[in-house]
Amino acid sequence: MKPLLGISLKILSALAFTMMAAGIKALSARYPVGQLIFCRSAFALIPLLVWLHFQGPLIANIRTSRFLGHLRRGLVGGTGMLCGFMALRSLPLPDATAIGYASPLLAVVLAAVVLKETVRIYRWTAVAVGFIGVLIMLSPHLNLRTLNAVASGGAATGAAFALFGAFCSAWAMTEVRRLTRYETTGSIVFYFTLLTTAIGLSTIAFGWVWPLSAGDALLMVVVGIIGGVGQILLTSSYRHGDASLVAPFEYTSMIWAVALGWFVFGDVPQQVVLLGASVVIAAGLFVIWREKQLGLLRPENREAGPSMSK
C-alpha cells in the first residue's frame, strides 16, 4: 500500500464531490432537481465505464446476483441525492456539507437496528455527542423560540432536506454493507449510477428546462463527469491506504465547501455552524477510530458508500 497516495486521492475525491455540489447549487435555481439528478448520474457513467473497462472484463465487473439489493440501494440513495440537491438549493454550501456529516452517526444507529451489530457505550456516546453538534448546526435555520421549531424561511426546509438526505445516505450505506458480502465494488457503483440515471430520467414527465445557455449545458455535463471522477478517486484511495487512515480525510470537504461557498457564492459560514460541524466531525472521527478497534472499518464499504449528494 501507498498511504500518502491513498490520502491524496481521498482529499482529491472530497474536492471533486464538493465541486460537483457547487455546480449543482449553481444550477438548482434554474432547473428541476430531477433533471440535475439525471445529468449528475448519466454523465458520470462516462468515466465510470472507462475505469471499469481498465479494471478487467466489463461483464465480470458488473455481473450481479443481487438485483433487488441494488434496487433498494438505488432507491434509497437516489432519495438521498434528491434531498441533498434540494438542500443545496436553499442552504449555503458549507451548511449543507456540514449537516451531511450526520450520515456516519446515523449509520451507527442503523447498523444496530437493521444489521443487528453490537454497538457499545463508546459509540453510542459518540453518536449522542454528534447529534448535539447537529442541533447546533440546525439552530440558525430554525426558530427555537417556539415549541414546534417553526421554520424561519426557506433555509429551515433546506436543513430538513439535508438531514433527511443524511439519513438516506446512512440507510444506503447499510445496504452497501449487505451488498459487499456478495457483490464487487464495480457492480455496486455501476448499478447505483444506472438506477439514479433512470430515476432522474423518469422526472422528464414533470417538465424539464432546456439549457438556458451553452455555459449551463456545459456545467451539467461537467457536474456529472466530476461526480464520476470523484467516485473513482474515492475507490482508488482505499486501494492505496487503510480505511482507518484514509476515511478521516473525508472531512476536508468542509475546507473546500467553505472556500467555494465564499468565493463562488459569497456565503460566509456562520460561527455556530462551524462550531456544530466541529462537534460532529470529532464524534465522527471517534466512531472511525472505534470501528477500527472493533475491526468493522472495511475499505469495500467505504469506497462504494454514498454521502449526502454523491
Backbone hydrogen bonds in HBPLUS format (Angstrom, degrees):
<---DONOR---> <-ACCEPTOR-->    atom                        ^
c    i                          cat <-CA-CA->   ^        H-A-AA   ^      H-
h    n   atom  resd res      DA  || num        DHA   H-A  angle D-A-AA Bond
n    s   type  num  typ     dist DA aas  dist angle  dist       angle   num
A0002-LYS N   A0240-HIS O   2.90 MM 238  4.95 122.2  2.24 118.0 134.1     1
A0005-LEU N   A0002-LYS O   3.05 MM   3  5.41 120.1  2.43 108.2 122.8     2
A0006-GLY N   A0002-LYS O   2.97 MM   4  6.27 157.1  2.02 155.6 163.1     3
A0007-ILE N   A0003-PRO O   2.90 MM   4  6.20 159.2  1.94 156.1 161.0     4
A0008-SER N   A0004-LEU O   2.95 MM   4  6.10 161.2  1.98 144.0 149.6     5
A0009-LEU N   A0005-LEU O   2.91 MM   4  6.10 160.6  1.94 151.9 156.6     6
A0010-LYS N   A0006-GLY O   3.00 MM   4  6.17 150.9  2.09 143.0 151.2     7
A0011-ILE N   A0007-ILE O   2.94 MM   4  6.22 159.8  1.98 154.6 159.3     8
A0012-LEU N   A0008-SER O   2.96 MM   4  6.18 158.0  2.01 147.0 153.4     9
A0013-SER N   A0009-LEU O   2.85 MM   4  6.07 144.8  1.98 140.8 150.7    10
A0014-ALA N   A0010-LYS O   2.98 MM   4  6.29 152.6  2.06 146.6 153.6    11
A0015-LEU N   A0011-ILE O   2.99 MM   4  6.30 152.1  2.07 145.2 153.0    12
A0016-ALA N   A0012-LEU O   2.84 MM   4  6.09 156.7  1.90 146.1 152.7    13
A0017-PHE N   A0013-SER O   2.95 MM   4  6.17 166.4  1.97 153.4 155.8    14
A0018-THR N   A0014-ALA O   3.02 MM   4  6.13 149.6  2.12 140.2 148.9    15
A0019-MET N   A0015-LEU O   2.85 MM   4  6.07 156.3  1.91 151.4 157.9    16
A0020-MET N   A0016-ALA O   2.91 MM   4  6.15 152.6  1.99 145.6 153.8    17
A0021-ALA N   A0017-PHE O   2.92 MM   4  6.16 155.7  1.98 141.6 147.8    18
A0022-ALA N   A0018-THR O   2.88 MM   4  6.15 151.7  1.96 145.1 153.1    19
A0023-GLY N   A0019-MET O   2.94 MM   4  6.22 152.3  2.02 145.8 153.1    20
A0024-ILE N   A0020-MET O   2.93 MM   4  6.28 155.7  1.99 150.8 157.6    21
A0025-LYS N   A0021-ALA O   2.87 MM   4  6.11 159.2  1.91 148.4 154.3    22
A0026-ALA N   A0022-ALA O   2.95 MM   4  6.19 153.4  2.02 144.9 151.9    23
A0027-LEU N   A0023-GLY O   3.10 MM   4  6.35 141.4  2.26 141.7 151.6    24
A0027-LEU N   A0024-ILE O   3.12 MM   3  5.16 125.5  2.43  95.6 109.5    25
A0028-SER N   A0024-ILE O   2.82 MM   4  5.80 138.1  2.00 150.8 162.9    26
A0030-ARG N   A0027-LEU O   2.97 MM   3  5.72 157.4  2.02 124.6 131.3    27
A0031-TYR N   A0027-LEU O   3.19 MM   4  6.19 133.7  2.41 151.4 163.1    28
A0036-LEU N   A0032-PRO O   3.24 MM   4  6.61 151.1  2.32 145.5 153.6    29
A0036-LEU N   A0033-VAL O   3.03 MM   3  5.03 115.9  2.46  95.5 111.3    30
A0037-ILE N   A0033-VAL O   2.85 MM   4  6.18 151.0  1.93 154.3 163.1    31
A0038-PHE N   A0034-GLY O   3.06 MM   4  6.32 156.1  2.11 144.4 150.3    32
A0039-CYS N   A0035-GLN O   3.05 MM   4  6.36 162.9  2.08 147.2 151.2    33
A0040-ARG N   A0036-LEU O   2.83 MM   4  5.96 165.8  1.85 150.7 155.2    34
A0041-SER N   A0037-ILE O   3.00 MM   4  6.11 151.7  2.09 145.5 152.4    35
A0042-ALA N   A0038-PHE O   2.71 MM   4  5.66 168.3  1.72 161.1 164.7    36
A0043-PHE N   A0039-CYS O   3.30 MM   4  5.85 160.0  2.34 135.9 141.5    37
A0044-ALA N   A0041-SER O   3.20 MM   3  5.05 128.6  2.48  91.8 105.7    38
A0045-LEU N   A0042-ALA O   3.19 MM   3  5.50 145.2  2.32 101.9 111.3    39
A0046-ILE N   A0043-PHE O   3.34 MM   3  5.65 149.7  2.43 102.0 109.3    40
A0048-LEU N   A0044-ALA O   3.24 MM   4  6.34 161.7  2.28 151.0 155.9    41
A0049-LEU N   A0045-LEU O   2.85 MM   4  5.75 163.8  1.88 146.4 149.6    42
A0050-VAL N   A0046-ILE O   3.27 MM   4  6.46 159.9  2.31 148.0 153.6    43
A0051-TRP N   A0047-PRO O   2.89 MM   4  6.06 161.2  1.92 149.3 154.6    44
A0052-LEU N   A0048-LEU O   2.83 MM   4  6.04 162.9  1.86 152.2 157.1    45
A0053-HIS N   A0049-LEU O   2.96 MM   4  6.05 149.1  2.06 140.9 149.0    46
A0054-PHE N   A0050-VAL O   3.28 MM   4  6.63 148.6  2.39 144.1 150.9    47
A0054-PHE N   A0051-TRP O   3.14 MM   3  5.34 122.0  2.49  99.0 112.4    48
A0055-GLN N   A0052-LEU O   3.08 MM   3  4.94 145.1  2.21  95.6 106.3    49
A0056-GLY N   A0053-HIS O   3.47 MM   3  5.76 164.2  2.50 104.5 109.0    50
A0061-ASN N   A0057-PRO O   3.08 MM   4  6.37 147.8  2.19 149.1 158.7    51
A0061-ASN N   A0058-LEU O   3.05 MM   3  5.08 119.2  2.44  95.5 111.0    52
A0062-ILE N   A0058-LEU O   3.07 MM   4  6.35 139.4  2.24 150.7 161.2    53
A0063-ARG N   A0059-ILE O   2.92 MM   4  5.77 115.6  2.35 142.7 156.3    54
A0069-GLY N   A0066-ARG O   3.11 MM   3  5.30 121.9  2.46 100.3 114.6    55
A0070-HIS N   A0066-ARG O   3.11 MM   4  6.51 155.1  2.17 151.7 158.7    56
A0071-LEU N   A0067-PHE O   2.81 MM   4  6.10 150.5  1.90 148.4 157.8    57
A0072-ARG N   A0068-LEU O   2.91 MM   4  6.18 159.2  1.95 148.6 152.7    58
A0073-ARG N   A0069-GLY O   2.99 MM   4  6.20 167.9  2.00 149.1 152.7    59
A0074-GLY N   A0070-HIS O   2.76 MM   4  5.90 153.7  1.82 145.8 154.0    60
A0075-LEU N   A0071-LEU O   2.91 MM   4  6.11 160.2  1.95 152.8 157.0    61
A0076-VAL N   A0072-ARG O   2.98 MM   4  6.14 171.7  1.99 156.5 159.0    62
A0077-GLY N   A0073-ARG O   2.76 MM   4  5.69 160.3  1.80 145.5 152.4    63
A0078-GLY N   A0074-GLY O   2.71 MM   4  5.58 147.9  1.81 135.5 145.6    64
A0079-THR N   A0075-LEU O   2.99 MM   4  6.11 150.0  2.08 137.4 145.0    65
A0080-GLY N   A0076-VAL O   2.96 MM   4  6.28 152.7  2.04 145.4 153.3    66
A0081-MET N   A0077-GLY O   2.85 MM   4  6.15 149.4  1.94 145.2 153.8    67
A0082-LEU N   A0078-GLY O   2.93 MM   4  6.19 159.4  1.97 147.2 152.3    68
A0083-CYS N   A0079-THR O   2.94 MM   4  6.22 163.2  1.97 150.4 154.6    69
A0084-GLY N   A0080-GLY O   2.84 MM   4  6.00 155.7  1.90 145.4 152.9    70
A0085-PHE N   A0081-MET O   2.91 MM   4  6.14 157.5  1.96 152.0 157.3    71
A0086-MET N   A0082-LEU O   2.94 MM   4  6.19 152.9  2.01 147.5 155.5    72
A0087-ALA N   A0083-CYS O   2.88 MM   4  6.11 150.6  1.97 146.7 154.8    73
A0088-LEU N   A0084-GLY O   3.05 MM   4  6.35 150.4  2.14 142.7 150.2    74
A0089-ARG N   A0085-PHE O   3.22 MM   4  6.49 135.0  2.43 136.9 147.8    75
A0089-ARG N   A0086-MET O   3.17 MM   3  5.18 131.7  2.42  93.8 106.7    76
A0090-SER N   A0087-ALA O   3.06 MM   3  5.43 135.8  2.26 105.4 116.4    77
A0091-LEU N   A0087-ALA O   2.85 MM   4  5.83 147.7  1.95 160.5 170.7    78
A0095-ASP N   A0092-PRO O   3.10 MM   3  5.39 118.3  2.50 105.0 119.7    79
A0096-ALA N   A0092-PRO O   3.11 MM   4  6.42 167.0  2.12 164.3 167.3    80
A0097-THR N   A0093-LEU O   3.02 MM   4  6.15 159.9  2.06 151.6 157.5    81
A0098-ALA N   A0094-PRO O   2.86 MM   4  5.99 160.7  1.90 147.3 152.8    82
A0099-ILE N   A0095-ASP O   3.00 MM   4  6.21 167.4  2.01 157.4 159.5    83
A0100-GLY N   A0096-ALA O   3.20 MM   4  6.30 146.3  2.32 137.3 146.1    84
A0101-TYR N   A0098-ALA O   2.99 MM   3  5.38 150.7  2.07 107.4 116.4    85
A0102-ALA N   A0099-ILE O   3.07 MM   3  5.84 165.7  2.09 121.1 124.3    86
A0103-SER N   A0100-GLY O   3.07 MM   3  5.85 170.2  2.08 122.6 125.7    87
A0105-LEU N   A0102-ALA O   3.11 MM   3  5.38 122.4  2.45 105.3 119.9    88
A0106-LEU N   A0102-ALA O   2.97 MM   4  6.26 159.4  2.02 158.8 165.5    89
A0107-ALA N   A0103-SER O   2.85 MM   4  6.08 142.8  1.99 148.7 160.4    90
A0108-VAL N   A0104-PRO O   3.30 MM   4  6.57 137.9  2.49 134.1 142.2    91
A0108-VAL N   A0105-LEU O   3.17 MM   3  5.33 131.0  2.43  97.8 109.7    92
A0110-LEU N   A0106-LEU O   2.97 MM   4  6.31 163.8  2.00 154.3 158.2    93
A0111-ALA N   A0107-ALA O   2.82 MM   4  5.91 148.1  1.92 142.5 151.6    94
A0112-ALA N   A0108-VAL O   3.15 MM   4  6.40 147.9  2.26 142.3 149.7    95
A0113-VAL N   A0109-VAL O   3.01 MM   4  6.30 155.2  2.07 147.7 155.1    96
A0114-VAL N   A0110-LEU O   2.68 MM   4  5.43 162.7  1.70 148.0 154.2    97
A0117-GLU N   A0111-ALA O   2.96 MM   6  5.62 171.8  1.96 140.6 138.3    98
A0124-TRP N   A0120-ARG O   3.13 MM   4  6.36 165.5  2.15 155.5 159.8    99
A0125-THR N   A0121-ILE O   2.84 MM   4  5.91 153.1  1.92 145.8 152.7   100
A0126-ALA N   A0122-TYR O   3.07 MM   4  6.38 155.9  2.13 143.8 150.2   101
A0127-VAL N   A0123-ARG O   2.90 MM   4  6.15 155.1  1.96 149.2 155.9   102
A0128-ALA N   A0124-TRP O   2.93 MM   4  6.19 159.2  1.97 148.2 153.5   103
A0129-VAL N   A0125-THR O   2.94 MM   4  6.20 163.9  1.96 154.7 158.6   104
A0130-GLY N   A0126-ALA O   2.84 MM   4  5.97 156.2  1.89 145.3 152.8   105
A0131-PHE N   A0127-VAL O   2.91 MM   4  6.17 151.0  2.00 149.3 156.4   106
A0132-ILE N   A0128-ALA O   3.17 MM   4  6.50 142.1  2.32 140.4 150.2   107
A0132-ILE N   A0129-VAL O   3.12 MM   3  5.14 124.3  2.44  94.4 108.8   108
A0133-GLY N   A0129-VAL O   3.12 MM   4  6.54 150.4  2.21 144.7 152.6   109
A0133-GLY N   A0130-GLY O   3.05 MM   3  5.00 114.3  2.49  92.2 107.8   110
A0134-VAL N   A0130-GLY O   2.95 MM   4  6.37 144.0  2.08 142.3 152.9   111
A0135-LEU N   A0131-PHE O   2.96 MM   4  6.26 156.7  2.01 146.1 151.1   112
A0136-ILE N   A0132-ILE O   2.99 MM   4  6.31 149.9  2.08 145.3 153.9   113
A0137-MET N   A0133-GLY O   3.00 MM   4  6.32 154.1  2.07 146.4 153.0   114
A0138-LEU N   A0134-VAL O   2.89 MM   4  6.16 147.0  2.00 147.9 157.7   115
A0139-SER N   A0135-LEU O   3.03 MM   4  6.06 133.4  2.25 141.3 151.8   116
A0141-HIS N   A0138-LEU O   2.87 MM   3  5.50 145.3  1.99 121.3 132.0   117
A0142-LEU N   A0139-SER O   3.37 MM   3  5.32 168.6  2.38 105.1 108.4   118
A0143-ASN N   A0150-VAL O   3.02 MM   7  5.34 150.6  2.11 150.7 159.5   119
A0149-ALA N   A0146-THR O   3.27 MM   3  5.33 167.3  2.28 109.4 110.6   120
A0158-GLY N   A0154-GLY O   3.04 MM   4  6.38 157.7  2.09 151.1 157.7   121
A0159-ALA N   A0155-ALA O   2.83 MM   4  6.12 151.4  1.92 147.5 155.3   122
A0160-ALA N   A0156-ALA O   2.96 MM   4  6.23 152.3  2.03 145.1 152.2   123
A0161-PHE N   A0157-THR O   2.95 MM   4  6.27 157.8  2.00 150.5 156.5   124
A0162-ALA N   A0158-GLY O   2.88 MM   4  6.13 157.6  1.93 148.4 154.9   125
A0163-LEU N   A0159-ALA O   2.94 MM   4  6.17 156.4  1.99 147.8 153.5   126
A0164-PHE N   A0160-ALA O   2.93 MM   4  6.14 164.5  1.95 151.7 156.1   127
A0165-GLY N   A0161-PHE O   2.76 MM   4  5.86 150.3  1.84 146.6 156.0   128
A0166-ALA N   A0162-ALA O   2.94 MM   4  6.19 145.3  2.06 139.5 148.4   129
A0167-PHE N   A0163-LEU O   3.03 MM   4  6.39 149.4  2.13 142.7 151.0   130
A0168-CYS N   A0164-PHE O   2.92 MM   4  6.24 158.6  1.96 149.6 154.9   131
A0169-SER N   A0165-GLY O   2.90 MM   4  6.14 152.8  1.97 145.6 153.3   132
A0170-ALA N   A0166-ALA O   2.97 MM   4  6.21 150.7  2.05 143.3 151.0   133
A0171-TRP N   A0167-PHE O   2.90 MM   4  6.21 154.8  1.97 149.8 157.1   134
A0172-ALA N   A0168-CYS O   2.78 MM   4  6.00 155.6  1.83 147.7 155.0   135
A0173-MET N   A0169-SER O   2.90 MM   4  6.14 146.8  2.02 140.0 149.1   136
A0174-THR N   A0170-ALA O   3.08 MM   4  6.44 143.4  2.22 139.8 149.2   137
A0174-THR N   A0171-TRP O   3.06 MM   3  5.04 120.1  2.43  93.3 108.3   138
A0175-GLU N   A0171-TRP O   3.06 MM   4  6.51 150.7  2.15 146.4 154.1   139
A0176-VAL N   A0172-ALA O   2.83 MM   4  6.17 148.8  1.92 146.9 156.7   140
A0177-ARG N   A0173-MET O   2.91 MM   4  6.20 153.3  1.99 146.6 153.0   141
A0178-ARG N   A0174-THR O   3.22 MM   4  6.56 145.7  2.34 140.2 148.7   142
A0179-LEU N   A0175-GLU O   2.94 MM   4  6.24 160.4  1.98 149.4 154.8   143
A0180-THR N   A0176-VAL O   2.87 MM   4  6.05 155.6  1.93 159.6 164.4   144
A0181-ARG N   A0178-ARG O   3.26 MM   3  5.81 159.1  2.30 110.9 117.2   145
A0182-TYR N   A0179-LEU O   2.93 MM   3  5.65 157.1  1.98 122.4 128.5   146
A0183-GLU N   A0179-LEU O   2.73 MM   4  5.54 166.6  1.74 165.8 168.1   147
A0188-ILE N   A0184-THR O   3.15 MM   4  6.43 158.7  2.19 149.9 155.6   148
A0189-VAL N   A0185-THR O   2.98 MM   4  6.20 167.9  1.99 160.1 162.3   149
A0190-PHE N   A0186-GLY O   2.90 MM   4  5.94 162.6  1.93 148.3 154.1   150
A0191-TYR N   A0187-SER O   2.97 MM   4  5.94 173.2  1.97 148.1 150.4   151
A0192-PHE N   A0188-ILE O   3.21 MM   4  6.17 151.6  2.29 137.6 145.5   152
A0193-THR N   A0189-VAL O   3.08 MM   4  6.23 165.0  2.11 148.9 152.9   153
A0194-LEU N   A0190-PHE O   2.88 MM   4  6.09 156.8  1.93 150.8 158.3   154
A0195-LEU N   A0191-TYR O   2.89 MM   4  5.92 160.3  1.93 143.0 148.1   155
A0196-THR N   A0192-PHE O   2.95 MM   4  6.14 161.7  1.98 152.1 157.0   156
A0197-THR N   A0193-THR O   3.01 MM   4  6.10 142.5  2.15 137.7 147.9   157
A0198-ALA N   A0194-LEU O   3.07 MM   4  6.41 153.4  2.15 143.2 149.8   158
A0199-ILE N   A0195-LEU O   2.84 MM   4  6.16 154.4  1.91 148.0 155.8   159
A0200-GLY N   A0196-THR O   2.91 MM   4  6.02 163.4  1.94 142.9 147.2   160
A0201-LEU N   A0197-THR O   2.89 MM   4  6.10 159.3  1.93 148.2 154.4   161
A0202-SER N   A0198-ALA O   2.96 MM   4  6.11 146.3  2.07 144.7 152.9   162
A0203-THR N   A0200-GLY O   3.15 MM   3  5.61 153.1  2.23 108.9 116.7   163
A0204-ILE N   A0201-LEU O   3.06 MM   3  5.66 165.7  2.08 120.7 123.1   164
A0206-PHE N   A0203-THR O   2.94 MM   3  5.46 153.4  2.02 113.8 121.6   165
A0207-GLY N   A0204-ILE O   3.05 MM   3  5.29 160.9  2.08 108.3 113.6   166
A0217-ALA N   A0213-SER O   3.11 MM   4  6.44 162.3  2.14 149.6 154.2   167
A0218-LEU N   A0214-ALA O   2.91 MM   4  6.11 160.5  1.94 149.4 154.7   168
A0219-LEU N   A0215-GLY O   2.92 MM   4  6.11 156.0  1.98 144.3 151.3   169
A0220-MET N   A0216-ASP O   2.95 MM   4  6.23 152.3  2.03 150.3 156.9   170
A0221-VAL N   A0217-ALA O   3.27 MM   4  6.61 153.7  2.34 144.9 150.9   171
A0222-VAL N   A0218-LEU O   2.88 MM   4  6.14 165.9  1.90 155.6 159.9   172
A0223-VAL N   A0219-LEU O   2.82 MM   4  5.90 159.7  1.86 151.9 156.6   173
A0224-GLY N   A0220-MET O   3.45 MM   4  6.63 160.0  2.49 138.9 142.5   174
A0225-ILE N   A0221-VAL O   3.04 MM   4  6.35 165.7  2.07 155.0 159.1   175
A0226-ILE N   A0222-VAL O   2.80 MM   4  5.92 167.6  1.82 157.3 160.7   176
A0227-GLY N   A0223-VAL O   3.00 MM   4  6.15 152.8  2.08 141.1 148.9   177
A0228-GLY N   A0224-GLY O   2.97 MM   4  6.28 154.7  2.04 149.6 156.1   178
A0229-VAL N   A0225-ILE O   2.85 MM   4  6.12 161.7  1.88 153.6 158.9   179
A0230-GLY N   A0226-ILE O   2.77 MM   4  5.93 153.5  1.84 147.1 155.0   180
A0231-GLN N   A0227-GLY O   3.09 MM   4  6.36 149.0  2.19 141.7 148.9   181
A0232-ILE N   A0228-GLY O   3.10 MM   4  6.43 153.8  2.18 146.4 153.3   182
A0233-LEU N   A0229-VAL O   2.87 MM   4  6.15 162.8  1.90 155.4 160.0   183
A0234-LEU N   A0230-GLY O   2.87 MM   4  6.03 155.7  1.93 145.5 152.7   184
A0235-THR N   A0231-GLN O   2.93 MM   4  6.13 167.3  1.95 149.7 152.6   185
A0236-SER N   A0232-ILE O   2.87 MM   4  6.02 164.7  1.90 151.6 156.4   186
A0237-SER N   A0233-LEU O   2.90 MM   4  6.00 144.2  2.03 142.9 152.2   187
A0239-ARG N   A0236-SER O   3.02 MM   3  5.10 145.6  2.14 100.9 111.6   188
A0240-HIS N   A0237-SER O   3.31 MM   3  5.47 150.5  2.40  99.6 107.8   189
A0245-LEU N   A0242-ASP O   2.98 MM   3  5.29 136.6  2.17 105.4 117.6   190
A0246-VAL N   A0242-ASP O   2.93 MM   4  6.16 161.1  1.97 158.8 164.8   191
A0247-ALA N   A0243-ALA O   2.88 MM   4  5.48 164.0  1.90 144.9 150.4   192
A0249-PHE N   A0246-VAL O   3.03 MM   3  5.88 152.6  2.11 127.8 134.9   193
A0250-GLU N   A0247-ALA O   3.00 MM   3  5.79 163.8  2.03 128.8 130.9   194
A0251-TYR N   A0248-PRO O   3.19 MM   3  6.11 163.4  2.22 122.4 124.9   195
A0252-THR N   A0249-PHE O   3.15 MM   3  5.45 164.8  2.17 106.8 111.4   196
A0253-SER N   A0250-GLU O   3.14 MM   3  6.07 166.4  2.16 120.8 124.7   197
A0254-MET N   A0251-TYR O   3.18 MM   3  5.89 163.6  2.20 116.0 119.4   198
A0255-ILE N   A0252-THR O   2.98 MM   3  5.31 127.4  2.26 105.7 118.6   199
A0256-TRP N   A0252-THR O   3.31 MM   4  6.78 158.6  2.36 151.5 156.2   200
A0257-ALA N   A0253-SER O   2.78 MM   4  5.95 154.9  1.84 145.3 153.4   201
A0258-VAL N   A0254-MET O   2.90 MM   4  6.01 160.8  1.94 147.0 151.1   202
A0259-ALA N   A0255-ILE O   3.03 MM   4  6.22 163.3  2.06 147.3 152.4   203
A0260-LEU N   A0256-TRP O   2.82 MM   4  5.95 174.9  1.82 157.4 159.1   204
A0261-GLY N   A0257-ALA O   2.79 MM   4  5.66 155.0  1.85 140.0 148.6   205
A0262-TRP N   A0258-VAL O   2.97 MM   4  5.95 151.3  2.05 140.5 147.7   206
A0263-PHE N   A0259-ALA O   2.96 MM   4  6.12 176.2  1.97 155.7 156.9   207
A0264-VAL N   A0260-LEU O   2.80 MM   4  5.39 156.1  1.86 142.8 150.1   208
A0265-PHE N   A0261-GLY O   3.22 MM   4  5.16 135.8  2.43 110.3 122.8   209
A0267-ASP N   A0261-GLY O   2.79 MM   6  5.13 162.7  1.82 137.6 132.3   210
A0266-GLY N   A0262-TRP O   3.12 MM   4  4.47 127.6  2.40 106.8 116.4   211
A0273-VAL N   A0270-GLN O   3.10 MM   3  5.35 124.8  2.42 101.7 115.2   212
A0274-LEU N   A0270-GLN O   3.12 MM   4  6.52 160.0  2.16 154.1 159.5   213
A0275-LEU N   A0271-GLN O   2.84 MM   4  6.09 151.1  1.92 147.9 156.5   214
A0276-GLY N   A0272-VAL O   2.95 MM   4  6.15 165.0  1.97 145.3 148.8   215
A0277-ALA N   A0273-VAL O   2.82 MM   4  6.00 158.7  1.87 149.2 155.8   216
A0278-SER N   A0274-LEU O   2.92 MM   4  6.09 149.0  2.02 140.5 148.5   217
A0279-VAL N   A0275-LEU O   3.13 MM   4  6.50 151.4  2.22 148.0 155.1   218
A0280-VAL N   A0276-GLY O   2.99 MM   4  6.30 162.8  2.02 153.1 157.6   219
A0281-ILE N   A0277-ALA O   2.81 MM   4  5.96 163.7  1.83 153.1 157.9   220
A0282-ALA N   A0278-SER O   2.97 MM   4  6.09 160.4  2.01 143.2 148.6   221
A0283-ALA N   A0279-VAL O   2.99 MM   4  6.26 158.5  2.04 147.7 153.6   222
A0284-GLY N   A0280-VAL O   2.78 MM   4  6.02 157.4  1.83 150.9 158.1   223
A0285-LEU N   A0281-ILE O   2.82 MM   4  6.06 156.5  1.88 153.6 159.3   224
A0286-PHE N   A0282-ALA O   3.06 MM   4  6.30 150.4  2.15 142.2 150.1   225
A0287-VAL N   A0283-ALA O   2.97 MM   4  6.29 153.6  2.04 147.8 155.1   226
A0288-ILE N   A0284-GLY O   2.96 MM   4  6.27 157.7  2.01 149.0 154.8   227
A0289-TRP N   A0285-LEU O   2.93 MM   4  6.18 160.8  1.97 146.9 152.2   228
A0290-ARG N   A0286-PHE O   2.80 MM   4  6.02 158.3  1.85 150.1 156.5   229
A0291-GLU N   A0287-VAL O   2.83 MM   4  6.01 157.0  1.88 151.2 157.4   230
A0292-LYS N   A0288-ILE O   2.99 MM   4  6.22 147.8  2.09 144.0 152.7   231
A0293-GLN N   A0289-TRP O   3.04 MM   4  6.38 155.4  2.11 145.2 151.5   232
A0294-LEU N   A0290-ARG O   3.01 MM   4  6.30 144.7  2.13 143.6 153.3   233
A0295-GLY N   A0291-GLU O   2.92 MM   4  5.91 106.9  2.46 133.5 150.0   234
A0296-LEU N   A0291-GLU O   2.75 MM   5  4.87 155.5  1.81 150.4 150.6   235
A0295-GLY N   A0292-LYS O   3.11 MM   3  5.00 154.6  2.18  99.5 107.4   236
A0301-ASN N   A0298-ARG O   3.14 MM   3  5.56 133.3  2.37 108.9 120.4   237
A0302-ARG N   A0298-ARG O   3.35 MM   4  6.71 156.4  2.41 150.7 157.2   238
A0303-GLU N   A0299-PRO O   2.88 MM   4  6.04 169.6  1.89 166.3 168.4   239
A0305-GLY N   A0302-ARG O   3.17 MM   3  5.08 153.7  2.24  99.9 108.0   240
A0310-LYS N   A0307-SER O   3.34 MM   3  5.40 167.7  2.36 109.1 112.6   241
